[in-house]
Amino acid sequence: MCNAGACSDEHDQTIKSAALGGDHIVLCTQAGTVLSAGLDNFGQSSGRKTSNKGCTIALRPTCGLQSVSVKLVAAGDCHCLALSVDGRVWAWGGNMDGQVGAGGLSRSLGPSLVAGPGAPAGRPSGSATPGATGQAVAHVAAGARHSVAVTAGGGLLCWGSNKHGQCGSAPGTSVPEPTLVGSLGGLCVVHASAGLGHTAACTDSGSVYCWGWNSNGQLGYPGEGIGHIDWQPALVEGRELDEEHVRKVACGSRHTVALCTSGRAYGWGWNEHGQLGLGRSSACQGSASLINVPLTVSDVACGQWHTLLVTDG
């Protein structure tokens, strides 16, 4: 195990989950320990409620999580999420938009249990079922200043900045605690991701839904919708995508990528820096386009302005 200071080479452990935030990194070891480093002005690297404007230059165990066995981590601009093996979500760091999800708005917070068994009840949205935040969570993701969690029952919780309706409710007021997206109705969500101002989710039927800011076509529909805000989840359709079964989604700041069971990946949204891998650049790509890779794609991740694909072979 790592001691209270920096991690030494002799105590190196296998990493099973990693996430990059705005200026920090958070890792999860095979043993379930959370390590972090980088800018710590909101406690995102130390886990401490702090006003320190410095940084943590070596990986250290995150304070407040010593007794929690974690299997997945996520990072936003200045906050972090950790999903424990028993389906609980812990969050810490900058909370100016409620992205930590502990209720209320404050500059920063140490690790708080915000969803999963034993978490506060939260508040339902629309036709949501009360007490949804107490259900075990299967997946978490962090946008710039909002967070999402997929429950084991297929529900989707969102919280944090809702400036562009990315939390699934009318844009404007921040959502300071995990709230079930009732507008998804009876859909069973299996995976979700979050960008700068939009959210994407895929269902057990292999369909993709997006909502929030559509500045560059990241919601997946072309035409007059470009530049608009749509807080109601909308089905992403396309001639090729309609024949696929999407199993995972990833969001960059203003682009979205879908990974299919076929091993193919599709992208849409901002492509000014070639982040969609289409062999050309453009300010926006409103419709889903196949990313041409000569190998089977097994995993996908997005940075703010780039995309990573993992292939088999």
C-alpha positions in Angstrom: 0.0 0.0 0.0 1.0 3.6 -0.4 2.0 5.5 2.7 0.8 8.9 3.7 3.3 10.5 1.4 4.0 10.0 -2.2 3.8 6.5 -3.7 7.2 4.9 -4.1 8.2 2.5 -6.9 8.4 -0.5 -4.5 4.7 0.0 -3.7 3.5 0.4 -7.3 0.2 -1.3 -8.0 -1.7 -2.3 -11.1 -4.0 0.5 -12.2 -7.6 -0.6 -13.2 -9.2 2.8 -13.8 -7.7 6.3 -14.7 -9.2 9.7 -15.4 -7.8 13.0 -16.4 -9.4 16.3 -15.2 -8.7 19.9 -16.1 -5.4 20.0 -14.4 -5.3 16.8 -12.3 -5.3 13.0 -12.5 -7.1 10.4 -10.5 -6.3 6.7 -10.5 -7.8 3.5 -9.0 -5.5 0.5 -8.2 -6.5 -3.1 -8.5 -6.7 -3.1 -4.7 -9.3 -0.4 -4.8 -7.2 2.5 -3.6 -7.7 6.0 -5.1 -4.5 8.0 -5.9 -4.4 11.5 -7.3 -2.1 14.3 -8.3 -2.1 17.7 -9.9 -3.7 21.1 -9.3 -5.4 21.1 -5.9 -7.1 24.5 -5.7 -10.4 22.9 -4.9 -9.1 19.8 -3.1 -9.5 17.7 -6.3 -6.1 16.1 -5.9 -5.9 15.7 -2.1 -9.5 15.1 -1.1 -9.2 17.9 1.4 -11.6 20.8 1.6 -9.0 23.3 0.9 -8.2 26.8 -0.5 -4.7 25.7 -1.4 -3.7 27.1 -4.8 -0.7 24.8 -5.1 -0.6 21.3 -6.6 0.2 17.8 -5.6 3.3 16.8 -7.7 3.3 13.1 -6.8 0.6 10.5 -6.6 -0.9 10.2 -3.1 -3.8 8.4 -1.6 -7.0 10.5 -1.6 -8.0 11.6 1.9 -11.3 10.3 3.2 -11.5 7.2 1.0 -9.1 4.9 2.9 -11.9 2.5 4.0 -13.6 2.5 0.6 -12.8 -0.1 -2.1 -13.2 1.7 -5.5 -13.5 0.1 -8.9 -14.0 3.2 -11.2 -13.0 6.9 -11.1 -14.0 9.9 -13.2 -12.8 13.5 -13.3 -14.2 16.8 -14.4 -12.5 20.2 -14.7 -12.0 20.4 -10.9 -14.0 17.6 -9.3 -13.7 13.8 -9.0 -16.0 10.8 -8.7 -15.3 7.3 -7.4 -17.6 4.3 -7.7 -17.1 1.7 -5.0 -17.4 -2.1 -5.5 -20.7 -2.1 -3.6 -22.3 0.5 -6.0 -21.8 3.7 -3.9 -20.7 7.0 -5.4 -18.2 9.3 -3.7 -17.5 12.8 -5.0 -15.1 15.6 -4.0 -13.4 18.8 -5.3 -14.9 22.0 -6.7 -18.6 22.3 -6.1 -19.5 25.8 -7.4 -22.1 24.4 -9.7 -23.2 21.5 -7.4 -21.1 19.0 -9.4 -20.0 17.1 -6.2 -23.7 16.5 -5.5 -23.8 16.9 -1.7 -26.6 19.5 -1.8 -26.1 23.2 -2.0 -23.3 25.1 -3.7 -19.9 25.6 -2.1 -16.4 26.3 -3.3 -15.0 22.9 -2.5 -15.9 19.7 -0.6 -14.0 16.6 0.6 -15.2 13.1 -0.4 -19.0 12.8 0.2 -21.3 9.8 -0.3 -23.8 11.1 -2.9 -25.4 8.1 -4.5 -25.9 4.4 -3.9 -26.9 2.5 -0.8 -26.8 4.7 2.3 -26.8 8.0 0.3 -29.2 10.8 1.0 -32.6 10.4 -0.7 -32.1 13.2 -3.3 -35.0 14.6 -5.3 -36.9 13.0 -8.2 -37.4 14.8 -11.5 -40.4 14.5 -13.7 -41.9 11.0 -13.4 -38.9 9.7 -11.5 -39.2 7.3 -8.7 -38.4 8.7 -5.2 -35.4 7.2 -3.5 -33.6 6.4 -6.8 -30.3 7.8 -5.4 -30.3 5.0 -2.9 -30.1 2.3 -5.6 -26.7 0.7 -6.4 -24.8 2.5 -9.2 -23.2 0.6 -12.1 -21.3 3.4 -13.8 -20.2 7.1 -13.3 -18.9 9.8 -15.6 -17.9 13.4 -15.1 -18.4 16.4 -17.4 -16.7 19.7 -17.1 -19.0 20.8 -14.3 -21.7 18.1 -14.1 -21.8 14.5 -13.2 -23.8 11.4 -14.2 -24.4 8.0 -12.7 -26.2 4.9 -14.2 -28.0 2.9 -11.6 -28.1 -0.9 -11.6 -31.8 -0.7 -12.5 -31.1 1.3 -15.7 -31.9 4.8 -14.4 -29.8 7.8 -15.0 -28.8 10.4 -12.3 -27.5 13.8 -13.2 -26.3 16.7 -11.1 -24.2 19.9 -11.3 -24.2 22.6 -13.9 -27.4 22.8 -15.9 -26.6 25.9 -17.9 -27.4 24.1 -21.1 -29.9 21.6 -19.9 -27.3 18.9 -19.6 -28.8 17.5 -16.4 -32.1 16.8 -18.3 -34.2 19.6 -17.0 -35.0 23.2 -18.2 -31.7 25.1 -18.5 -30.6 27.6 -15.9 -30.5 26.6 -12.3 -27.7 24.2 -11.2 -28.8 20.8 -9.9 -27.0 20.4 -6.5 -27.8 16.8 -5.8 -28.2 13.6 -7.9 -31.6 13.7 -9.7 -33.1 11.0 -11.8 -33.7 12.1 -15.4 -37.4 11.4 -15.6 -37.7 12.4 -19.3 -35.9 9.2 -20.2 -39.2 7.4 -19.3 -39.0 3.7 -19.2 -35.7 3.4 -21.1 -33.1 1.2 -19.5 -29.7 3.0 -19.6 -26.6 0.9 -19.6 -23.9 3.5 -20.1 -23.5 7.3 -20.1 -21.0 10.1 -20.6 -20.8 13.8 -20.1 -19.2 16.7 -22.0 -18.8 20.4 -21.5 -22.5 21.1 -21.8 -24.1 17.9 -23.0 -24.8 14.4 -21.9 -25.1 11.1 -23.9 -26.6 7.7 -22.8 -27.1 4.4 -24.5 -29.8 1.9 -23.7 -30.1 -1.9 -23.5 -31.7 -1.8 -26.9 -28.5 -0.3 -28.4 -29.9 3.2 -29.0 -28.2 6.5 -28.2 -29.8 9.6 -26.7 -28.2 13.0 -26.3 -29.3 16.3 -24.7 -28.0 19.7 -23.6 -25.9 22.1 -25.7 -25.8 21.5 -29.5 -23.2 24.2 -30.4 -21.4 22.0 -32.8 -23.8 19.2 -33.5 -22.8 17.1 -30.5 -26.4 16.0 -30.0 -26.3 14.1 -33.2 -28.9 15.9 -35.4 -28.0 18.2 -38.3 -29.8 21.3 -39.7 -31.6 24.0 -37.7 -30.8 22.3 -34.3 -27.1 23.3 -34.6 -26.3 25.9 -31.9 -29.5 25.3 -29.9 -30.1 23.9 -26.5 -32.3 20.8 -26.1 -32.7 19.5 -22.5 -35.1 16.7 -23.6 -33.2 13.5 -24.4 -33.4 12.9 -28.2 -32.7 9.7 -30.1 -29.6 9.9 -32.3 -30.5 8.5 -35.7 -28.6 7.8 -38.9 -28.7 5.5 -41.8 -25.6 3.5 -40.6 -26.1 4.0 -36.9 -29.7 2.7 -37.1 -28.3 -0.7 -38.0 -25.9 -0.9 -35.1 -26.1 -1.8 -31.4 -24.3 0.9 -29.3 -22.8 -0.4 -26.1 -20.8 2.6 -24.9 -20.7 6.4 -25.4 -17.9 8.9 -24.8 -18.2 12.7 -24.8 -15.5 15.3 -25.5 -16.1 18.9 -24.8 -18.3 19.3 -27.9 -18.2 16.0 -29.7 -19.6 12.5 -29.0 -18.5 9.0 -30.0 -20.5 5.8 -29.9 -18.9 2.3 -29.8 -20.9 -0.6 -31.2 -21.0 -4.3 -30.6 -19.8 -4.7 -34.2 -16.5 -3.2 -33.2 -17.2 0.0 -35.2 -17.3 3.5 -33.8 -19.2 6.6 -34.9 -18.7 10.2 -34.1 -20.5 13.5 -34.4 -20.1 17.1 -33.2 -17.1 19.4 -33.2 -14.4 18.3 -35.6 -12.3 21.4 -36.0 -9.2 19.6 -34.8 -10.0 16.3 -36.5 -11.3 14.8 -33.2 -13.8 12.6 -35.1 -11.1 10.9 -37.2 -12.8 11.5 -40.5 -9.7 12.6 -42.4 -11.0 16.1 -42.6 -11.8 19.0 -40.2 -15.0 21.0 -39.8 -16.6 23.2 -37.2 -19.5 20.8 -36.8 -20.7 17.4 -37.9 -24.3 17.1 -37.1 -24.9 13.5 -38.2 -23.2 10.3 -37.0 -20.3 9.3 -39.2 -18.3 6.1 -39.2 -14.7 6.5 -37.9 -12.6 4.6 -40.4 -10.3 2.2 -38.5 -9.0 -1.0 -40.2 -9.3 -2.9 -36.9 -12.0 -3.9 -34.5 -12.5 -1.2 -31.8 -12.8 -2.5 -28.3 -12.9 0.7 -26.2 -13.2 4.5 -26.7 -12.5 7.6 -24.7 -12.6 11.3 -25.4 -10.6 14.2 -24.2 -11.8 17.8 -24.6 -10.4 18.1 -28.2 -9.4 14.6 -29.1 -10.5 10.9 -29.2 -8.8 7.7 -28.3 -9.7 4.2 -29.6 -8.4 0.9 -28.4 -8.3 -1.9 -31.0 -8.1 -5.6 -30.9 -4.7 -6.3 -32.4 
